[in-house]
């Protein structure tokens, strides 16, 4: 299946007619019919019911919805590539872990956009490990994550240390205690960890905090992201240890209690050592790192 097949099929499906679609595509109707037939034969399913008007089968409706998205994305890539090639726009790609959106990252990106209004800023959610790979491949220019480790190809700097809190359901017994809990107080509580993969991740950071406190956690579930974790907390499935800024998530069915321990999760910026981009220098200065780009 190629883009031409997708374009032909989505046009026929949208028009509900081979003749109108052929006119819109500026091709003859018989070749268009053959192209759709070839696509159906390749996929091994019928995509269209050839009545008057033409209607889509269930498989056809799925391909139509997905095909429109693919074609739109291809057009966006074509347009952006042309604009970049003609130097009509600069592009700066930022990788981030979701929990940093509740802290300083939104303000930093907003200030960056104001200072470089002609730059196309693209935000890509990815784990810290995914950011490292994306930096080395050139797919992002800077990453904001939480895991500590060294890499000779990268500069990694802690922007700040963020305290932790425990997320509990709205009727949880811990809310009645009136005091900050310790991890030892949570040993019997099912612990919801995120992200489930790839590892290591923030989930392993939380497990390390438990080990340091001499506590063996009771693992309840491991889920993909913080939003899913908080949804399970609200449902009474368990508790979740989160960075304090996640309190800004604004759910009325989840309460956040500060931990009575000095554990913290860092927000770490990462970028390539050999990157001398003025845009990178601009964002690192805004982040309070000074002229730290080599």
C-alpha positions in Angstrom: 0.0 0.0 0.0 1.5 3.3 -1.0 0.4 7.0 -0.6 -1.1 7.1 -4.1 -3.5 4.2 -3.2 -4.4 6.0 0.1 -5.1 9.2 -1.8 -7.2 7.5 -4.4 -9.2 5.5 -1.9 -9.9 8.4 0.5 -11.0 10.6 -2.4 -13.4 8.0 -3.7 -14.8 7.3 -0.2 -15.2 11.0 0.5 -16.9 11.7 -2.9 -19.1 8.6 -2.8 -18.6 8.3 -6.5 -15.8 7.0 -8.8 -16.7 9.5 -11.5 -16.5 12.6 -9.2 -13.4 11.2 -7.6 -11.8 10.7 -11.0 -12.6 14.2 -12.0 -11.2 15.6 -8.7 -8.0 13.5 -9.1 -7.7 14.4 -12.8 -7.5 10.8 -14.0 -9.8 8.5 -16.0 -12.4 6.5 -14.1 -11.3 2.9 -15.3 -7.7 3.3 -14.0 -9.0 4.7 -10.7 -11.3 1.7 -10.3 -8.4 -0.7 -11.0 -6.2 1.1 -8.4 -8.9 0.6 -5.7 -9.4 -3.0 -6.8 -5.6 -3.6 -6.5 -5.7 -2.1 -3.0 -8.5 -4.4 -1.9 -6.7 -7.4 -3.3 -3.5 -6.4 -1.5 -5.3 -6.0 1.8 -7.5 -9.0 1.3 -10.7 -7.2 2.3 -13.5 -5.3 0.6 -13.3 -1.6 1.3 -16.2 -0.2 -0.7 -19.8 -1.3 -1.3 -20.2 -0.2 -4.9 -23.8 1.0 -4.9 -25.2 4.4 -5.5 -23.8 6.2 -3.7 -20.7 4.2 -2.9 -20.4 3.4 0.8 -17.6 2.1 2.9 -17.4 -1.2 4.7 -16.3 -1.4 8.3 -12.7 -2.0 7.1 -13.0 0.8 4.7 -14.2 3.3 7.3 -11.1 2.4 9.5 -8.7 2.8 6.5 -10.5 6.1 5.6 -10.0 7.6 9.1 -6.4 6.4 9.3 -5.6 7.3 5.8 -6.7 10.9 6.2 -4.4 11.3 9.2 -1.5 9.8 7.3 -2.0 12.0 4.3 -2.3 15.1 6.5 0.9 14.2 8.3 2.7 13.7 5.0 1.5 17.1 3.8 2.7 18.7 7.0 6.1 17.0 6.6 6.3 18.1 3.0 5.4 21.7 3.8 7.8 21.9 6.8 10.7 20.4 4.9 10.2 22.9 2.1 10.0 25.8 4.5 13.1 24.7 6.3 14.9 24.1 3.1 14.1 27.6 1.9 15.1 28.9 5.3 11.5 30.2 5.8 11.5 28.8 9.3 13.9 27.4 11.9 12.9 24.3 13.9 13.8 23.5 17.5 12.7 20.1 18.9 12.2 19.7 22.7 11.8 16.3 24.4 10.2 16.1 27.8 8.8 13.7 30.3 5.2 14.4 31.2 5.7 15.3 34.8 8.0 18.2 33.9 4.9 20.0 32.4 3.6 20.6 35.9 6.8 22.4 37.0 9.0 25.0 35.3 8.9 23.7 31.7 5.7 25.6 30.5 7.1 29.0 31.6 10.5 28.2 30.1 9.0 27.2 26.7 6.7 30.3 26.7 9.6 32.6 27.3 11.7 30.8 24.7 8.8 31.2 22.1 8.6 35.0 22.9 12.3 35.5 22.4 12.5 33.5 19.1 9.1 34.1 17.5 10.3 32.9 14.0 11.3 29.5 15.3 9.0 26.5 15.0 9.1 24.8 18.4 8.1 21.2 18.5 7.4 19.4 21.8 7.8 15.6 21.9 6.8 13.6 25.0 9.3 10.8 25.6 11.0 9.1 28.5 14.5 10.2 29.6 16.1 7.1 27.9 14.2 7.9 24.7 15.4 11.5 24.9 19.0 10.3 25.0 18.6 8.2 21.9 16.8 11.1 20.2 19.5 13.6 21.0 22.2 11.3 19.6 20.1 10.7 16.4 19.5 14.5 16.0 15.7 14.1 16.4 15.6 16.5 19.3 17.8 19.5 20.3 17.3 19.4 24.1 15.6 17.1 26.6 14.0 17.5 30.0 14.0 14.3 32.1 14.4 13.0 35.6 17.0 10.2 35.5 20.6 10.7 36.7 23.4 9.1 34.7 26.5 10.1 32.8 27.0 10.0 29.0 30.2 11.2 27.4 28.3 12.5 24.3 25.9 14.7 26.3 25.9 17.6 28.7 23.4 16.9 31.6 22.6 19.5 34.2 20.1 19.5 37.1 17.7 22.5 36.8 16.3 21.8 40.3 15.4 19.2 42.8 11.7 18.6 43.3 10.2 17.3 46.5 7.8 14.3 46.5 4.3 13.7 47.7 1.9 10.8 47.8 -1.3 10.8 45.8 -4.2 9.1 47.5 -7.9 8.7 46.8 -10.4 11.3 48.2 -11.6 9.0 51.0 -8.2 7.5 51.9 -7.5 6.9 55.6 -4.2 8.8 55.4 -6.2 12.0 55.0 -7.5 11.7 58.5 -4.1 11.5 60.2 -3.4 15.2 59.8 0.4 14.7 59.5 2.9 14.1 56.7 3.4 10.4 56.1 6.7 8.6 55.7 7.3 5.8 53.2 7.3 3.4 56.1 3.6 4.4 56.7 2.8 3.3 53.1 4.3 -0.2 53.2 1.0 -1.9 53.2 -0.5 0.3 50.5 -0.6 -1.0 46.9 1.9 1.1 45.0 1.1 2.3 41.5 4.3 2.8 39.4 4.8 4.7 36.2 6.1 4.6 33.5 5.9 0.8 32.9 8.4 0.9 30.1 11.1 1.6 29.0 13.2 1.0 32.0 15.0 2.4 33.9 12.6 5.3 34.5 11.0 7.4 37.2 9.5 4.1 38.5 12.9 2.8 39.4 13.6 6.1 41.1 10.6 5.6 43.4 11.7 2.0 44.1 15.1 3.3 45.1 13.5 5.7 47.6 11.7 2.8 49.2 14.9 0.8 49.4 16.7 3.8 51.0 13.9 4.0 53.5 14.2 0.3 54.3 10.7 -0.4 53.1 9.6 -3.2 50.8 6.8 -1.8 48.6 3.7 -3.7 47.8 3.5 -3.3 44.0 0.0 -2.9 42.8 0.2 -1.9 39.2 2.7 -0.5 36.7 1.1 1.8 34.1 2.2 3.9 31.1 1.9 7.4 32.5 1.1 9.7 35.4 -2.4 10.5 34.2 -3.3 6.8 34.2 -1.7 6.4 37.6 -3.8 9.2 39.1 -6.9 7.7 37.5 -6.2 4.5 39.3 -5.5 6.3 42.6 -8.9 8.0 42.3 -10.5 4.6 41.8 -9.0 3.4 45.0 -6.6 0.9 43.4 -3.6 2.2 45.3 -1.3 5.1 46.0 1.3 6.8 43.8 4.5 8.6 44.8 4.8 11.7 42.5 6.8 14.9 42.1 5.1 17.6 44.1 4.3 19.7 41.0 1.9 17.0 39.9 -0.5 18.6 42.4 -1.2 21.1 39.7 -3.0 18.4 37.8 -6.2 19.7 39.4 -8.2 16.6 40.1 -10.8 16.8 42.9 -10.9 13.1 43.4 -7.2 12.8 44.2 -5.4 14.4 47.2 -1.7 14.9 47.6 0.2 14.6 50.9 3.8 15.8 51.3 6.2 13.1 52.4 8.0 13.7 55.7 11.3 12.7 54.2 14.0 14.5 52.2 13.6 12.5 49.0 13.5 14.5 45.7 13.4 13.9 42.0 15.6 16.1 39.8 14.6 17.9 36.6 17.6 17.4 34.3 18.3 19.1 31.0 20.3 17.2 28.4 21.9 18.3 25.1 24.7 17.3 22.8 28.2 18.3 23.8 29.2 19.4 20.3 26.0 21.5 19.8 26.9 25.2 19.3 23.4 26.3 18.2 22.4 29.8 19.2 18.9 28.5 19.9 20.3 26.0 22.4 22.3 28.7 24.1 19.2 30.8 24.3 17.1 28.1 26.0 19.9 27.1 28.4 20.3 30.8 29.4 16.6 31.0 30.0 16.8 27.8 32.1 19.4 29.5 34.4 22.4 27.5 33.1 24.2 30.6 31.7 26.5 30.3 28.7 26.9 26.6 29.3 26.7 25.4 25.7 30.2 24.4 24.5 
